């Protein structure tokens, strides 16, 4: 498990006592999230309300994922107990409480979870978010007692994300061509996760037929084929692509898979295939425990620079990469029934763009 650990010692003493000075601690997780603790070194008076008992900051790149809560453990010494701290809340630098109502921790225990009213997005572009933990300190708290505050790995509302990026077009007659990339992202997950299958829904449009797709399977750029080839795809719902061997994605990492198919030579030029994936329907478990994980749709721009998506459409071009052109026999020296050089150039350019897009995906993910 990746742990973002924050430790700070807080001295609760009589008014005239001097608190000890502790240095800040910086911990970097595998996903690039930094948590920095700044222990409280000023005097804290027993009986005070809304007293800052710990400061911490969070910096990192969560790609739009929001932090929903922080686990906090408390160790008390010299006669104190965690219960001496009550009505505790997380605050920002503007003095606004981020955990209110039933999210207030009325009495601290050895372990606690501070749930934020609204998920907090932290990214490299957004800078560092500074937070503090404020509590009421019981009047009977023994002088000279201390509290050690430890914040564990923040819980994220998108700990595992999935996105789908379809090729703009592929030529009829293509063999083992990539119709789409499937990005699986566990860079914010605290656990290794295991994928066993991928349900993908395909539908044909503009005169196309699902019968022209065959041998579809899930590929990985490093491991090759991950699933048995599907002889055909379902026309009334998702096709389940079961992996030959479950795929383990390590916490803090991401991977890119592809859906490859054979496209029949007789596939109508101009026909389309729409692919969609429902992240929540993908069977995913925590490695070693079997606990189910529910993936969510990815956010932000993907490797191709396009917005995140879970659905996309692939167009079919001619086997030569050129759209069909119907002409009548030309009349010499009149131009009738012929194509101008400009028109030919436009057609050739369009074909190169379409074919190039398909080939780009092909070589990118195999």
Secondary structure, 3 states (H helix, E strand, C coil): CCCCCEEEEEEEECCCCCCCCCCCEEEECCCCCEEEEECCCCCEECCCCCEEEEEEEEECCCCCCEEEEEEEEEEEECCCCHHHEEEEEEEECCCCECCCHHHCEEECCCEEEEEEEEEEECCCCCCCEEEEEEEEECCCCCCCEEEEEEECCCEECCCCEEEEEECCEEECCCCCEEEEEEEEECCCCCCCEEEEEEEEEEEEECCCCHHHEEEEEEEECCCEECECCECCCCCCCEEEEEEEEEEEECCCCEEEEEEEEEECCCCCCCCEEEEECCHHHCCEEECCCCCEECCEECCCECCCCCECCCEEEEEEECCCCCCCCCCCCCCCCCCCCCCCHHHHHHHHHHHHHHHHHHHHHHHHHC
